[in-house]
Amino acid sequence: MRLPYVANPPDVRDTEEAEILAQTQDRRAPGTLLPLDLALMHSFPITDGWNSFMGVIRTRTSLSTIIREMIMCRVAVLNDALFEWEQHAPLLRAGGFSEEAMEAIRHPEICPEVQERVLSQAESAVLKYTDAMTKTVRVPDAVFQEVKDHFDDKQVVEITATVAAYNCVSRFLVALDVGERNHGKCWHI
């Protein structure tokens, strides 16, 4: 990490910080605070907002585990955020994603024909959408229409917000080298 992590658990100065810490610990239970939490807690207001927004993205959308975690994993790959990949790839596998499909997500250079063979049409559409949002920000009309063909308006908003949110996460992780697992290190594992 490019900054020192805060202590685990961090020192709190008032009841508001104590409440934010308790909420973060509850969200991570039964585990412990992650390096991401220990980086964010340099600013308790940022931690509070992050927990609220990311909590909604992770637990309150109508997206399937596969779609949600596939987005998070693909963004991690495209932005060289290995720490993010390591947090979400196990959840994608546990959701039923095949190893062949994991390789299609993990390697952007795999041709679209292979991706379309191992992914469902809906998954393939979301992958293209994620790539467009992450690489160029602008989504071509044809790519948008593919997503719209498989998902309702609510889900299109949720997909878009998930891609945007995890681009934020990966950029934070990589810029500060949270977890010391970014910048393409150890992608061979």
N, CA, C and O of each residue as an XYZ file, in Angstrom:
756
protein
N       0.864     -1.187      0.000
C       0.000      0.000      0.000
C       0.894      1.228      0.000
O       1.949      1.264      0.634
N       0.446      2.207     -0.716
C       1.251      3.415     -0.856
C       1.120      4.351      0.344
O       1.917      5.277      0.495
N       0.125      4.120      1.195
C      -0.041      4.808      2.476
C      -0.015      3.724      3.546
O      -0.244      2.554      3.239
N       0.255      4.084      4.781
C       0.149      3.057      5.825
C      -1.329      2.728      6.059
O      -2.182      3.612      5.995
N      -1.622      1.475      6.326
C      -2.983      1.118      6.720
C      -3.241      1.690      8.114
O      -2.312      1.878      8.900
N      -4.513      1.965      8.411
C      -4.846      2.343      9.784
C      -4.721      1.092     10.648
O      -4.696     -0.023     10.127
N      -4.642      1.270     11.952
C      -4.569      0.137     12.876
C      -5.821     -0.729     12.722
O      -6.870     -0.256     12.285
N      -5.691     -1.989     13.084
C      -6.834     -2.898     13.013
C      -7.108     -3.464     14.396
O      -6.381     -4.350     14.845
N      -8.140     -2.976     15.089
C      -9.115     -1.989     14.643
C      -8.557     -0.577     14.763
O      -7.657     -0.319     15.562
N      -9.104      0.336     13.955
C      -8.608      1.711     13.995
C      -9.066      2.452     15.248
O     -10.074      2.107     15.866
N      -8.311      3.460     15.595
C      -8.724      4.354     16.676
C      -9.889      5.201     16.173
O      -9.889      5.661     15.031
N     -10.864      5.399     17.025
C     -12.003      6.255     16.683
C     -12.016      7.447     17.629
O     -11.644      7.347     18.798
N     -12.460      8.589     17.081
C     -12.446      9.831     17.861
C     -13.793     10.190     18.467
O     -13.863     10.978     19.411
N     -14.862      9.617     17.931
C     -16.185      9.986     18.435
C     -17.174      8.862     18.152
O     -16.815      7.836     17.576
N     -18.419      9.067     18.563
C     -19.434      8.017     18.400
C     -19.775      7.767     16.933
O     -20.099      6.641     16.555
N     -19.704      8.807     16.107
C     -19.987      8.622     14.684
C     -18.959      7.687     14.051
O     -19.325      6.775     13.310
N     -17.681      7.906     14.335
C     -16.640      7.021     13.806
C     -16.784      5.614     14.377
O     -16.569      4.632     13.667
N     -17.145      5.512     15.649
C     -17.338      4.196     16.270
C     -18.476      3.440     15.583
O     -18.396      2.228     15.383
N     -19.533      4.167     15.226
C     -20.662      3.541     14.534
C     -20.261      3.077     13.132
O     -20.647      1.987     12.711
N     -19.500      3.882     12.415
C     -19.045      3.510     11.073
C     -18.143      2.278     11.164
O     -18.261      1.361     10.352
N     -17.251      2.256     12.144
C     -16.394      1.096     12.342
C     -17.231     -0.140     12.629
O     -16.995     -1.193     12.038
N     -18.203     -0.029     13.525
C     -19.060     -1.171     13.883
C     -19.835     -1.679     12.672
O     -19.971     -2.889     12.486
N     -20.344     -0.766     11.848
C     -21.083     -1.173     10.650
C     -20.163     -1.909      9.673
O     -20.564     -2.899      9.061
N     -18.946     -1.426      9.534
C     -17.994     -2.070      8.633
C     -17.627     -3.463      9.161
O     -17.565     -4.422      8.392
N     -17.389     -3.571     10.454
C     -17.077     -4.872     11.039
C     -18.253     -5.836     10.890
O     -18.056     -7.019     10.613
N     -19.468     -5.335     11.072
C     -20.655     -6.176     10.895
C     -20.768     -6.670      9.453
O     -21.117     -7.824      9.208
N     -20.470     -5.790      8.511
C     -20.552     -6.157      7.091
C     -19.530     -7.232      6.745
O     -19.780     -8.061      5.870
N     -18.391     -7.231      7.414
C     -17.326     -8.207      7.135
C     -17.453     -9.490      7.957
O     -16.770    -10.476      7.683
N     -18.329     -9.476      8.966
C     -18.466    -10.649      9.839
C     -18.882    -11.868      9.014
O     -19.674    -11.724      8.083
N     -18.388    -13.028      9.316
C     -17.576    -13.380     10.474
C     -16.080    -13.127     10.273
O     -15.277    -13.432     11.155
N     -15.704    -12.573      9.124
C     -14.293    -12.283      8.867
C     -13.849    -11.004      9.550
O     -14.559    -10.439     10.381
N     -12.664    -10.566      9.182
C     -12.099     -9.349      9.751
C     -12.081     -8.255      8.690
O     -12.426     -8.489      7.531
N     -11.679     -7.074      9.100
C     -11.563     -5.971      8.155
C     -10.556     -6.326      7.070
O      -9.520     -6.934      7.341
N     -10.872     -5.940      5.843
C      -9.985     -6.169      4.705
C      -8.995     -5.018      4.571
O      -9.219     -3.944      5.129
N      -7.908     -5.230      3.841
C      -7.007     -4.108      3.564
C      -7.745     -2.906      2.961
O      -7.398     -1.760      3.246
N      -8.754     -3.164      2.136
C      -9.550     -2.071      1.577
C     -10.169     -1.231      2.694
O     -10.121     -0.002      2.642
N     -10.747     -1.882      3.700
C     -11.348     -1.154      4.820
C     -10.301     -0.332      5.561
O     -10.552      0.809      5.950
N      -9.122     -0.924      5.752
C      -8.059     -0.254      6.504
C      -7.449      0.905      5.724
O      -6.809      1.779      6.308
N      -7.642      0.915      4.429
C      -7.245      2.072      3.615
C      -8.336      3.144      3.668
O      -8.048      4.322      3.878
N      -9.579      2.729      3.479
C     -10.691      3.677      3.481
C     -10.820      4.415      4.803
O     -11.190      5.588      4.822
N     -10.519      3.741      5.907
C     -10.750      4.333      7.225
C      -9.791      5.457      7.577
O      -9.818      5.959      8.700
N      -8.960      5.852      6.656
C      -8.247      7.120      6.841
C      -9.273      8.259      6.848
O      -9.036      9.323      7.420
N     -10.422      8.010      6.197
C     -11.515      8.975      6.167
C     -12.814      8.238      6.492
O     -13.363      7.531      5.647
N     -13.293      8.407      7.707
C     -14.528      7.723      8.103
C     -15.739      8.159      7.273
O     -16.583      7.313      6.975
N     -15.873      9.445      6.880
C     -17.000      9.804      6.020
C     -16.960      9.065      4.667
O     -17.997      8.638      4.161
N     -15.770      8.922      4.094
C     -15.655      8.168      2.835
C     -16.030      6.709      3.080
O     -16.750      6.113      2.279
N     -15.555      6.141      4.158
C     -15.881      4.749      4.493
C     -17.386      4.564      4.621
O     -17.938      3.580      4.128
N     -18.043      5.497      5.274
C     -19.491      5.422      5.467
C     -20.222      5.429      4.124
O     -21.082      4.583      3.877
N     -19.881      6.376      3.268
C     -20.518      6.449      1.957
C     -20.218      5.226      1.106
O     -21.093      4.704      0.416
N     -18.974      4.775      1.164
C     -18.550      3.592      0.412
C     -19.366      2.379      0.853
O     -19.899      1.643      0.021
N     -19.459      2.178      2.159
C     -20.201      1.027      2.678
C     -21.656      1.056      2.240
O     -22.221      0.025      1.873
N     -22.255      2.226      2.277
C     -23.655      2.354      1.893
C     -23.845      2.027      0.413
O     -24.670      1.186      0.057
N     -23.082      2.693     -0.436
C     -23.234      2.497     -1.879
C     -22.858      1.082     -2.295
O     -23.609      0.427     -3.016
N     -21.700      0.607     -1.845
C     -21.252     -0.721     -2.263
C     -22.134     -1.810     -1.660
O     -22.325     -2.864     -2.268
N     -22.669     -1.561     -0.472
C     -23.595     -2.528      0.118
C     -24.838     -2.716     -0.735
O     -25.317     -3.837     -0.903
N     -25.358     -1.631     -1.270
C     -26.519     -1.713     -2.163
C     -26.144     -2.462     -3.440
O     -26.876     -3.349     -3.877
N     -25.028     -2.114     -4.027
C     -24.586     -2.771     -5.268
C     -24.409     -4.272     -5.031
O     -24.795     -5.082     -5.874
N     -23.837     -4.640     -3.905
C     -23.528     -6.049     -3.640
C     -24.730     -6.873     -3.187
O     -24.785     -8.075     -3.451
N     -25.691     -6.247     -2.511
C     -26.720     -7.077     -1.877
C     -28.165     -6.696     -2.177
O     -29.074     -7.432     -1.793
N     -28.405     -5.590     -2.837
C     -29.797     -5.163     -2.968
C     -30.268     -4.966     -4.402
O     -31.330     -4.385     -4.625
N     -29.497     -5.439     -5.379
C     -29.989     -5.358     -6.757
C     -30.697     -6.669     -7.107
O     -30.641     -7.642     -6.356
N     -31.349     -6.671     -8.241
C     -32.051     -7.871     -8.710
C     -31.160     -8.742     -9.604
O     -31.622     -9.744    -10.149
N     -29.905     -8.368     -9.754
C     -29.002     -9.130    -10.618
C     -28.636    -10.466     -9.989
O     -28.534    -10.586     -8.768
N     -28.442    -11.461    -10.838
C     -28.000    -12.764    -10.345
C     -26.557    -12.661     -9.848
O     -25.825    -11.745    -10.221
N     -26.168    -13.598     -9.016
C     -24.782    -13.654     -8.542
C     -23.831    -13.727     -9.724
O     -22.800    -13.054     -9.730
N     -24.158    -14.525    -10.712
C     -23.286    -14.694    -11.882
C     -23.076    -13.358    -12.586
O     -21.934    -12.972    -12.835
N     -24.132    -12.658    -12.905
C     -24.004    -11.381    -13.631
C     -23.237    -10.371    -12.791
O     -22.313     -9.724    -13.286
N     -23.613    -10.230    -11.522
C     -22.960     -9.248    -10.646
C     -21.469     -9.541    -10.497
O     -20.642     -8.651    -10.698
N     -21.119    -10.764    -10.149
C     -19.717    -11.102     -9.908
C     -18.911    -11.153    -11.205
O     -17.714    -10.869    -11.200
N     -19.555    -11.512    -12.313
C     -18.871    -11.489    -13.606
C     -18.442    -10.062    -13.949
O     -17.324     -9.838    -14.413
N     -19.324     -9.112    -13.723
C     -18.983     -7.703    -13.956
C     -17.781     -7.317    -13.096
O     -16.814     -6.746    -13.600
N     -17.840     -7.624    -11.814
C     -16.768     -7.244    -10.893
C     -15.436     -7.869    -11.299
O     -14.395     -7.214    -11.248
N     -15.474     -9.127    -11.697
C     -14.242     -9.809    -12.109
C     -13.684     -9.239    -13.406
O     -12.473     -9.062    -13.535
N     -14.549     -8.954    -14.356
C     -14.065     -8.424    -15.628
C     -13.449     -7.036    -15.439
O     -12.398     -6.743    -16.010
N     -14.088     -6.187    -14.647
C     -13.525     -4.867    -14.366
C     -12.160     -5.023    -13.706
O     -11.221     -4.302    -14.045
N     -12.045     -5.953    -12.774
C     -10.760     -6.195    -12.106
C      -9.679     -6.549    -13.117
O      -8.561     -6.039    -13.040
N     -10.004     -7.409    -14.051
C      -9.035     -7.816    -15.078
C      -8.648     -6.629    -15.953
O      -7.464     -6.375    -16.174
N      -9.638     -5.912    -16.444
C      -9.364     -4.808    -17.368
C      -8.552     -3.696    -16.719
O      -7.791     -3.007    -17.397
N      -8.711     -3.517    -15.401
C      -8.014     -2.434    -14.694
C      -6.819     -2.919    -13.883
O      -6.256     -2.163    -13.091
N      -6.425     -4.190    -14.081
C      -5.250     -4.747    -13.387
C      -5.367     -4.668    -11.868
O      -4.410     -4.305    -11.184
N      -6.525     -5.005    -11.353
C      -6.779     -4.965     -9.912
C      -6.884     -6.393     -9.377
O      -7.980     -6.900     -9.143
N      -5.733     -7.029     -9.189
C      -5.711     -8.421     -8.750
C      -6.397     -8.600     -7.406
O      -7.083     -9.602     -7.204
N      -6.235     -7.657     -6.476
C      -6.900     -7.764     -5.171
C      -8.410     -7.902     -5.370
O      -9.050     -8.711     -4.699
N      -8.978     -7.122     -6.282
C     -10.414     -7.181     -6.564
C     -10.782     -8.547     -7.140
O     -11.779     -9.144     -6.732
N      -9.985     -9.044     -8.083
C     -10.219    -10.368     -8.670
C     -10.235    -11.432     -7.571
O     -11.125    -12.282     -7.537
N      -9.258    -11.381     -6.682
C      -9.142    -12.402     -5.638
C     -10.329    -12.384     -4.672
O     -10.645    -13.413     -4.074
N     -10.981    -11.251     -4.513
C     -12.153    -11.151     -3.646
C     -13.406    -11.699     -4.335
O     -14.274    -12.275     -3.680
N     -13.499    -11.518     -5.660
C     -14.750    -11.823     -6.353
C     -14.735    -13.095     -7.192
O     -15.798    -13.678     -7.409
N     -13.603    -13.544     -7.664
C     -13.560    -14.780     -8.457
C     -14.109    -15.978     -7.688
O     -14.857    -16.767     -8.265
N     -13.768    -16.150     -6.399
C     -14.356    -17.283     -5.670
C     -15.883    -17.217     -5.583
O     -16.554    -18.249     -5.598
N     -16.424    -16.004     -5.492
C     -17.883    -15.849     -5.434
C     -18.512    -16.190     -6.781
O     -19.602    -16.759     -6.835
N     -17.827    -15.843     -7.862
C     -18.317    -16.179     -9.205
C     -18.299    -17.699     -9.404
O     -19.259    -18.272     -9.920
N     -17.220    -18.340     -8.999
C     -17.146    -19.810     -9.083
C     -18.238    -20.454     -8.233
O     -18.920    -21.377     -8.678
N     -18.396    -19.961     -7.012
C     -19.405    -20.519     -6.113
C     -20.816    -20.330     -6.671
O     -21.718    -21.112     -6.369
N     -21.003    -19.292     -7.482
C     -22.296    -19.055     -8.116
C     -22.579    -19.994     -9.275
O     -23.676    -19.978     -9.833
N     -21.591    -20.821     -9.646
C     -21.793    -21.809    -10.692
C     -21.113    -21.508    -12.008
O     -21.384    -22.189    -12.997
N     -20.252    -20.529    -12.061
C     -19.551    -20.173    -13.294
C     -18.484    -21.233    -13.566
O     -17.707    -21.571    -12.673
N     -18.440    -21.752    -14.774
C     -17.495    -22.816    -15.120
C     -16.068    -22.279    -15.212
O     -15.856    -21.077    -15.375
N     -15.105    -23.172    -15.107
C     -13.698    -22.774    -15.237
C     -13.409    -22.236    -16.636
O     -12.634    -21.291    -16.787
N     -14.019    -22.824    -17.648
C     -13.833    -22.328    -19.014
C     -14.373    -20.901    -19.148
O     -13.755    -20.060    -19.801
N     -15.508    -20.637    -18.536
C     -16.068    -19.281    -18.554
C     -15.196    -18.327    -17.737
O     -15.035    -17.164    -18.108
N     -14.631    -18.817    -16.619
C     -13.718    -17.981    -15.819
C     -12.530    -17.543    -16.676
O     -12.110    -16.387    -16.611
N     -11.988    -18.464    -17.478
C     -10.861    -18.121    -18.344
C     -11.269    -17.092    -19.404
O     -10.474    -16.220    -19.756
N     -12.483    -17.188    -19.905
C     -12.965    -16.208    -20.892
C     -13.062    -14.817    -20.275
O     -12.807    -13.819    -20.950
N     -13.427    -14.744    -19.007
C     -13.508    -13.460    -18.306
C     -12.110    -12.939    -17.988
O     -11.840    -11.743    -18.092
N     -11.240    -13.845    -17.605
C      -9.908    -13.471    -17.137
C      -8.965    -13.027    -18.247
O      -7.986    -12.327    -17.989
N      -9.251    -13.427    -19.467
C      -8.360    -13.123    -20.583
C      -9.102    -12.328    -21.659
O      -9.770    -12.910    -22.513
N      -8.984    -11.006    -21.619
C      -9.708    -10.165    -22.584
C      -9.342    -10.446    -24.034
O     -10.118    -10.136    -24.938
N      -8.165    -11.031    -24.266
C      -7.731    -11.289    -25.639
C      -8.422    -12.500    -26.258
O      -8.296    -12.727    -27.461
N      -9.157    -13.290    -25.451
C      -9.881    -14.435    -26.009
C     -10.921    -13.896    -26.985
O     -11.662    -12.963    -26.676
N     -10.959    -14.495    -28.149
C     -11.823    -13.976    -29.216
C     -13.299    -14.054    -28.821
O     -13.703    -14.939    -28.067
N     -14.091    -13.123    -29.336
C     -15.521    -13.077    -29.001
C     -16.254    -14.389    -29.308
O     -17.216    -14.733    -28.620
N     -15.810    -15.115    -30.325
C     -16.472    -16.378    -30.668
C     -16.338    -17.395    -29.531
O     -17.285    -18.117    -29.219
N     -15.156    -17.444    -28.917
C     -14.956    -18.356    -27.786
C     -15.789    -17.886    -26.604
O     -16.437    -18.694    -25.939
N     -15.777    -16.590    -26.338
C     -16.575    -16.059    -25.231
C     -18.053    -16.377    -25.441
O     -18.749    -16.764    -24.502
N     -18.523    -16.213    -26.659
C     -19.936    -16.481    -26.938
C     -20.267    -17.963    -26.831
O     -21.415    -18.320    -26.566
N     -19.276    -18.832    -27.033
C     -19.496    -20.279    -26.919
C     -19.623    -20.706    -25.461
O     -20.418    -21.592    -25.146
N     -18.849    -20.089    -24.565
C     -18.834    -20.528    -23.164
C     -19.734    -19.689    -22.264
O     -19.978    -20.070    -21.119
N     -20.228    -18.566    -22.751
C     -21.117    -17.711    -21.970
C     -22.518    -17.761    -22.565
O     -22.682    -17.998    -23.762
N     -23.513    -17.539    -21.738
C     -24.873    -17.407    -22.260
C     -24.954    -16.116    -23.080
O     -24.053    -15.280    -23.014
N     -26.012    -15.957    -23.839
C     -26.179    -14.720    -24.616
C     -26.251    -13.509    -23.696
O     -25.676    -12.463    -23.996
N     -26.950    -13.646    -22.584
C     -27.071    -12.533    -21.630
C     -25.706    -12.206    -21.026
O     -25.339    -11.035    -20.920
N     -24.955    -13.231    -20.632
C     -23.613    -13.015    -20.069
C     -22.689    -12.359    -21.086
O     -21.930    -11.450    -20.749
N     -22.754    -12.819    -22.318
C     -21.926    -12.241    -23.386
C     -22.279    -10.769    -23.608
O     -21.389     -9.941    -23.805
N     -23.551    -10.448    -23.579
C     -23.982     -9.057    -23.743
C     -23.447     -8.192    -22.600
O     -22.967     -7.084    -22.837
N     -23.527     -8.688    -21.373
C     -23.041     -7.934    -20.214
C     -21.520     -7.782    -20.286
O     -20.986     -6.737    -19.917
N     -20.831     -8.803    -20.752
C     -19.372     -8.717    -20.894
C     -18.989     -7.609    -21.879
O     -18.088     -6.818    -21.601
N     -19.665     -7.550    -23.023
C     -19.390     -6.494    -24.006
C     -19.695     -5.109    -23.422
O     -18.948     -4.156    -23.642
N     -20.787     -5.014    -22.686
C     -21.194     -3.752    -22.068
C     -20.160     -3.312    -21.036
O     -19.772     -2.144    -20.993
N     -19.716     -4.254    -20.207
C     -18.693     -3.980    -19.196
C     -17.401     -3.513    -19.858
O     -16.779     -2.551    -19.409
N     -17.006     -4.195    -20.919
C     -15.791     -3.811    -21.645
C     -15.907     -2.395    -22.198
O     -14.980     -1.596    -22.064
N     -17.034     -2.085    -22.812
C     -17.214     -0.749    -23.393
C     -17.187      0.326    -22.311
O     -16.496      1.335    -22.453
N     -17.931      0.115    -21.236
C     -17.957      1.114    -20.159
C     -16.583      1.309    -19.536
O     -16.212      2.430    -19.187
N     -15.829      0.229    -19.395
C     -14.539      0.294    -18.717
C     -13.442      0.834    -19.618
O     -12.610      1.627    -19.177
N     -13.434      0.416    -20.864
C     -12.352      0.810    -21.772
C     -12.560      2.186    -22.389
O     -11.610      2.961    -22.499
N     -13.790      2.502    -22.794
C     -14.002      3.743    -23.540
C     -15.081      4.643    -22.936
O     -15.287      5.759    -23.414
N     -15.755      4.187    -21.918
C     -16.859      4.865    -21.243
C     -18.122      4.867    -22.106
O     -19.195      4.514    -21.618
N     -18.016      5.250    -23.349
C     -19.172      5.274    -24.247
C     -19.529      3.854    -24.691
O     -18.663      3.059    -25.055
N     -20.829      3.562    -24.648
C     -21.316      2.247    -25.043
C     -21.972      2.370    -26.417
O     -22.926      3.132    -26.574
N     -21.478      1.637    -27.410
C     -22.115      1.685    -28.731
C     -23.578      1.238    -28.659
O     -23.943      0.396    -27.838
N     -24.397      1.807    -29.522
C     -25.827      1.496    -29.529
C     -26.088     -0.003    -29.650
O     -26.972     -0.530    -28.974
N     -25.341     -0.690    -30.493
C     -25.558     -2.129    -30.691
C     -25.270     -2.913    -29.410
O     -25.984     -3.863    -29.091
N     -24.245     -2.526    -28.689
C     -23.906     -3.194    -27.425
C     -24.989     -2.915    -26.382
O     -25.403     -3.818    -25.656
N     -25.443     -1.671    -26.311
C     -26.527     -1.327    -25.389
C     -27.772     -2.147    -25.708
O     -28.421     -2.680    -24.808
N     -28.101     -2.246    -26.995
C     -29.310     -2.973    -27.392
C     -29.228     -4.444    -27.020
O     -30.235     -5.043    -26.643
N     -28.037     -5.037    -27.122
C     -27.874     -6.440    -26.709
C     -28.228     -6.615    -25.233
O     -28.918     -7.566    -24.865
N     -27.760     -5.704    -24.396
C     -28.082     -5.782    -22.970
C     -29.583     -5.581    -22.781
O     -30.220     -6.315    -22.025
N     -30.144     -4.593    -23.462
C     -31.569     -4.283    -23.351
C     -32.434     -5.461    -23.809
O     -33.547     -5.641    -23.316
N     -31.929     -6.259    -24.746
C     -32.671     -7.434    -25.225
C     -32.805     -8.514    -24.150
O     -33.714     -9.341    -24.219
N     -31.920     -8.516    -23.170
C     -31.902     -9.573    -22.155
C     -32.339     -9.124    -20.765
O     -32.638     -9.955    -19.907
N     -32.378     -7.813    -20.541
C     -32.651     -7.302    -19.199
C     -33.672     -6.183    -19.253
O     -33.746     -5.446    -20.237
N     -34.466     -6.055    -18.186
C     -35.437     -4.956    -18.124
C     -34.730     -3.659    -17.730
O     -33.540     -3.660    -17.416
N     -35.470     -2.563    -17.750
C     -34.875     -1.246    -17.485
C     -34.203     -1.185    -16.112
O     -33.112     -0.633    -15.977
N     -34.852     -1.748    -15.104
C     -34.272     -1.754    -13.756
C     -32.919     -2.467    -13.771
O     -31.949     -1.966    -13.203
N     -32.850     -3.609    -14.404
C     -31.608     -4.377    -14.442
C     -30.532     -3.684    -15.276
O     -29.347     -3.784    -14.959
N     -30.930     -2.986    -16.333
C     -29.949     -2.225    -17.121
C     -29.315     -1.149    -16.236
O     -28.103     -0.942    -16.287
N     -30.127     -0.466    -15.429
C     -29.586      0.529    -14.499
C     -28.669     -0.150    -13.485
O     -27.600      0.374    -13.174
N     -29.071     -1.297    -12.970
C     -28.261     -2.008    -11.978
C     -26.945     -2.516    -12.576
O     -25.905     -2.461    -11.921
N     -26.987     -3.000    -13.793
C     -25.760     -3.433    -14.478
C     -24.828     -2.236    -14.657
O     -23.634     -2.316    -14.368
N     -25.386     -1.136    -15.134
C     -24.590      0.070    -15.373
C     -23.976      0.585    -14.071
O     -22.798      0.943    -14.039
N     -24.765      0.622    -13.007
C     -24.251      1.080    -11.720
C     -23.180      0.137    -11.177
O     -22.218      0.592    -10.559
N     -23.332     -1.166    -11.397
C     -22.340     -2.132    -10.923
C     -21.018     -1.965    -11.665
O     -19.953     -1.977    -11.048
N     -21.080     -1.811    -12.972
C     -19.848     -1.577    -13.740
C     -19.183     -0.288    -13.272
O     -17.976     -0.262    -13.032
N     -19.959      0.771    -13.142
C     -19.402      2.059    -12.713
C     -18.806      1.957    -11.311
O     -17.703      2.449    -11.071
N     -19.520      1.328    -10.392
C     -19.051      1.211     -9.006
C     -17.747      0.422     -8.931
O     -16.832      0.815     -8.208
N     -17.650     -0.671     -9.655
C     -16.442     -1.484     -9.550
C     -15.280     -0.912    -10.343
O     -14.129     -1.276    -10.100
N     -15.561     -0.028    -11.282
C     -14.464      0.757    -11.863
C     -13.916      1.705    -10.801
O     -12.705      1.910    -10.721
N     -14.798      2.285     -9.986
C     -14.355      3.122     -8.868
C     -13.504      2.296     -7.904
O     -12.423      2.729     -7.504
N     -13.983      1.119     -7.533
C     -13.254      0.259     -6.603
C     -11.870     -0.068     -7.150
O     -10.868      0.097     -6.455
N     -11.816     -0.531     -8.395
C     -10.520     -0.944     -8.953
C      -9.556      0.226     -9.060
O      -8.356      0.061     -8.843
N     -10.058      1.383     -9.385
C      -9.178      2.544     -9.491
C      -8.627      2.954     -8.120
O      -7.473      3.369     -8.014
N      -9.437      2.839     -7.089
C      -8.974      3.103     -5.728
C      -7.912      2.076     -5.328
O      -6.853      2.435     -4.814
N      -8.205      0.807     -5.566
C      -7.274     -0.264     -5.205
C      -5.939     -0.124     -5.912
O      -4.886     -0.251     -5.288
N      -5.977      0.135     -7.201
C      -4.745      0.207     -7.989
C      -3.957      1.474     -7.669
O      -2.736      1.417     -7.525
N      -4.633      2.611     -7.557
C      -3.927      3.869     -7.286
C      -3.161      3.817     -5.972
O      -2.046      4.328     -5.877
N      -3.767      3.194     -4.950
C      -3.115      3.107     -3.643
C      -2.400      1.769     -3.433
O      -1.753      1.572     -2.404
N      -2.510      0.856     -4.392
C      -1.949     -0.496     -4.289
C      -2.418     -1.195     -3.017
O      -1.631     -1.787     -2.279
N      -3.713     -1.106     -2.788
C      -4.323     -1.761     -1.630
C      -4.165     -3.278     -1.779
O      -4.455     -3.848     -2.831
N      -3.713     -3.897     -0.731
C      -3.499     -5.339     -0.737
C      -2.207     -5.759     -1.396
O      -1.870     -6.943     -1.427
N      -1.474     -4.778     -1.928
C      -0.190     -5.033     -2.588
C      -0.322     -6.138     -3.627
O       0.601     -6.931     -3.814
N      -1.477     -6.195     -4.311
C      -1.747     -7.261     -5.273
C      -2.261     -6.687     -6.592
O      -3.082     -7.315     -7.262
N      -1.797     -5.536     -6.959
C      -2.328     -4.887     -8.148
C      -1.221     -4.704     -9.180
O      -0.135     -5.266     -9.032
N      -1.477     -3.954    -10.184
C      -0.499     -3.659    -11.242
C      -0.032     -4.917    -11.958
O       1.128     -5.007    -12.358
N      -0.929     -5.894    -12.124
C      -0.610     -7.078    -12.909
C       0.280     -8.093    -12.219
O       0.674     -9.079    -12.843
N       0.608     -7.885    -10.950
C       1.460     -8.825    -10.246
C       0.701    -10.145    -10.027
O      -0.465    -10.142     -9.634
N       1.362    -11.237    -10.279
C       0.871    -12.569     -9.915
C      -0.422    -12.967    -10.618
O      -1.168    -13.777    -10.066
N      -0.730    -12.446    -11.803
C      -1.942    -12.866    -12.507
C      -1.847    -14.299    -12.976
O      -2.851    -14.874    -13.397
N      -0.669    -14.890    -12.917
C      -0.508    -16.260    -13.383
C      -1.064    -17.290    -12.408
O      -1.170    -18.466    -12.756
N      -1.419    -16.876    -11.200
C      -1.896    -17.879    -10.226
C      -3.336    -18.259    -10.464
O      -3.884    -19.086     -9.735
